[in-house]
Amino acid sequence: MSDKTTTILGVAGAALTAYRFVAVDGTDNERLDPCGDGARALGVAVAASAAAGDEALVAIEGYALVDFGGTCEPYDEVASDANGKAILADTEDDFILGYYAPEPVDGAVSNVGDGERGRIVLYSYKGNQVPAAP
């Protein structure tokens, strides 16, 4: 985790999995739920899973590690799949949550695959998340 990450502490409304996108609960603004397919996210659960009612640390801006549910190339914009994993934002219904930002190894960057964990740059929850272009 980079020191260029903004985090908040919230309360899980349902079980949250580490390194997955989370959203504000639709009925209780004080609680966090797993993010749905193409939905707007608050951020990414950081480092530890949380049971309902537990406190959860969430990265809301800057760098974050996230589990991927599909292949992405460097700098592809990402959205959430139904399991809160990062996938390529490729439909007009997907909220763009950030972009894949791999750390260079020997000066080269590589794709990330389904089931792998990679680094993204989160767009701010404060209004910068937008639906993907058609």
N, C-alpha and C positions, 0 to 999 in steps of 0.2 A: 504494500500500500504506500502510496506517495504522500508526502506532506502537503501536496497541492490538492487535497481532497477535503470537501466540507461534509461533515457528518452531523446527524441529529440522533437523539435517543427517543424512541417511540415505544408503544405497547402493541404487541401482537394481538390482533383480534381473532386470528386463526394461526395455525402452525406455519412458521416461515422457515424456508430453507436457505442456508447461507449461499451467497453468490448467485442469488436469483433476484429478479425485479420484484419490488413490492409496491402496492398502491394504497391510497387512503381508503378505508372501509366506506362503502357506499351509504351506510345507514348511521355510522358513528364516526365522525371526523377525528375522534381521539384514538382510533385504532387503525392498525395496518393489516392488510391482507395480501396474499400472493397476487401478483399482477396477472391479468388475463391476456388472451390473444389479441395483439395489436393495440392494447389499452394504454392509456396514459399512466405512467409510473411516477411514484415519488422518488424512487432511487433503487439502490441495490442493498440487500441485507449483507452486512459485513461480518465475515469471519466465523460466526457461530449461528446455528439454527436456533429458533425460539419457539416454544410452545405457546398456545393461546394464553394471554395474560402476562407473559414474560416481557421484560424489556428487550428491545432490539435496537442495535446500532445500525443506522442506514446511511450510506453514502448518497448525498443528494446532488453533488456537483464536483467536477474534476475527475480524477482517475479512479477507476474501480475495477476489481476483478469480477468476472461474471462467467457463469456456465453458458456454453453455446449449444443451441439445438439444431444447428445447421452450419454449413461452411460459409465463411465470410473471408473476403480479401481485405488486405490492409486498407483502412480508411472508408470501408463500406459503412453506410449508416445502418443502425440496428433498431429493431423493435422487439417486443416481448412475444414469445409464443404462449400457448395455453398453460405451460408449466412455469412461466416466468423466466425462461432461458432466452438468451439473445439470438435473434435470427436476422437475416437480411430484411430490411424495411423495403418492401417492394410493391405494396398496394396502397391505394389512396386511403384505405381505412386504417392503416398502421400509423400509430404515433411514433415519430422518430425520437428515440430516447438518447441517442449519442452515436458515436462511431468507434469502430474497432481500431485500436491504436497499439499495435504490437511493439514490444521493445526490440530494437535491432540487435541481432546477434552477428558479430563480425561484419557489421555494416549492412546486413541484409535483413529484410522483414519477410514474414511468411504468412500464409493463410492460416486460419484456425478452423478446425473441423468439428463436426457434430460430436458432442460428448466431451470436448476439451474445454479448458478454462482459459480465458484470455482477458487482456486489459482493454477497457474501453474508456473513452472520455464521455462522461455524462453531460448532457445538456441540462441547464438549470431548470428546475421544476417551476420557476417563477414566470413561465410563459414562453420559454424558448422551444418547448416541445411542440411540434407541428405535425399535422397529417402528411404522410409521404405524398409526393407528386404522383399524378396518375401515369 
